[in-house]
Amino acid sequence: MSKRVVIVGGVAAGMKTAARLRRLDAEAEIIVLERGPQLSYGACGFPYFISGEVKSMDSFDHTPQGALRDSNYFAAVKGIDARCGCNVQKIDRVQNACIIWKRES
């Protein structure tokens, strides 16, 4: 049976971790739970957008080639199950489970 890894938080660091885990273990089941609506964006660039130095928010959540880094992208390209709108309330280590509140889409 392959390993299952759940990562709480799907912005830059969470998705980078998921991608690294995928490179280390091609068979692992990797699930990312993100509270917000977007994945893999670099919030450190927001001041540049606010100041007008960066003209489009696309540079924060798109690849350099222009592909949107969303759940479909991570499933197809990286084999990662990334789920937006999942607010993790509690982690139960004994049962190996997360208590999740999922927003209505």
C-alpha positions as CSV (number, residue, x, y, z in Angstrom):
1,M,0.0,0.0,0.0
2,S,1.3,3.4,-0.9
3,K,1.9,6.2,1.5
4,R,-0.8,8.9,2.0
5,V,0.3,12.5,2.8
6,V,-2.1,15.3,3.7
7,I,-0.7,18.9,3.6
8,V,-2.7,21.6,5.2
9,G,-2.2,24.9,3.2
10,G,-1.9,25.1,-0.5
11,V,-0.2,28.4,-1.2
12,A,3.4,28.6,-2.3
13,A,5.1,26.6,0.5
14,G,2.4,23.9,0.7
15,M,2.4,23.2,-3.1
16,K,6.2,23.3,-3.2
17,T,6.3,20.7,-0.5
18,A,3.7,18.6,-2.4
19,A,5.7,18.8,-5.6
20,R,8.9,17.8,-3.8
21,L,7.2,14.9,-2.1
22,R,6.0,13.8,-5.6
23,R,9.5,13.8,-6.9
24,L,10.6,11.7,-3.9
25,D,7.8,9.2,-4.1
26,A,6.0,8.7,-7.4
27,E,3.4,6.3,-5.8
28,A,2.4,8.4,-2.8
29,E,-1.2,9.7,-2.5
30,I,-0.7,13.4,-1.9
31,I,-3.7,15.5,-0.8
32,V,-3.5,19.3,-0.3
33,L,-6.2,21.1,1.7
34,E,-6.4,24.8,1.1
35,R,-8.9,27.1,2.9
36,G,-8.9,29.8,0.2
37,P,-10.0,29.7,-3.5
38,Q,-6.5,29.8,-5.0
39,L,-3.5,27.5,-5.0
40,S,0.2,28.1,-5.3
41,Y,0.4,31.8,-5.3
42,G,3.3,33.9,-4.0
43,A,1.8,36.5,-1.6
44,C,5.2,38.1,-1.2
45,G,4.6,39.7,-4.6
46,F,1.4,41.5,-3.5
47,P,3.2,44.8,-2.6
48,Y,4.6,44.9,-6.2
49,F,1.0,44.6,-7.6
50,I,-0.4,47.2,-5.2
51,S,2.4,49.6,-6.2
52,G,1.7,49.0,-9.9
53,E,5.1,47.6,-10.6
54,V,3.5,44.2,-11.5
55,K,0.5,44.8,-13.8
56,S,-1.4,41.5,-13.5
57,M,-2.3,39.2,-10.7
58,D,-1.7,36.3,-13.2
59,S,2.0,36.3,-12.4
60,F,1.1,35.1,-8.9
61,D,-0.8,31.9,-9.8
62,H,0.2,31.1,-13.3
63,T,3.2,29.3,-14.6
64,P,5.8,31.3,-16.7
65,Q,4.1,29.7,-19.7
66,G,0.7,31.1,-18.7
67,A,-1.0,28.0,-17.3
68,L,-3.2,28.5,-14.3
69,R,-1.9,26.5,-11.3
70,D,-5.3,25.3,-10.1
71,S,-6.6,21.9,-8.9
72,N,-6.8,20.6,-12.5
73,Y,-3.2,21.6,-13.2
74,F,-1.8,19.9,-10.1
75,A,-3.8,16.7,-10.8
76,A,-2.8,16.5,-14.4
77,V,0.8,17.7,-14.3
78,K,1.9,16.6,-10.8
79,G,-0.5,13.9,-9.7
80,I,-1.5,15.9,-6.7
81,D,-5.1,16.0,-5.3
82,A,-5.4,19.7,-4.3
83,R,-8.7,20.8,-2.8
84,C,-9.7,24.4,-2.4
85,G,-12.3,25.6,0.1
86,C,-11.3,23.2,2.8
87,N,-11.0,24.7,6.2
88,V,-9.2,22.2,8.5
89,Q,-10.6,22.5,12.0
90,K,-8.8,19.7,13.7
91,I,-6.3,17.0,13.1
92,D,-6.9,13.7,14.9
93,R,-3.5,11.9,15.0
94,V,-5.0,8.8,16.7
95,Q,-7.5,8.2,13.9
96,N,-5.2,9.7,11.2
97,A,-8.0,12.0,10.1
98,C,-8.7,15.7,9.6
99,I,-11.9,17.4,10.6
100,I,-12.8,19.6,7.6
101,W,-15.4,22.3,7.0
102,K,-15.9,22.6,3.2
103,R,-17.3,25.8,1.7
104,E,-20.2,25.5,-0.7
105,S,-19.0,26.2,-4.2
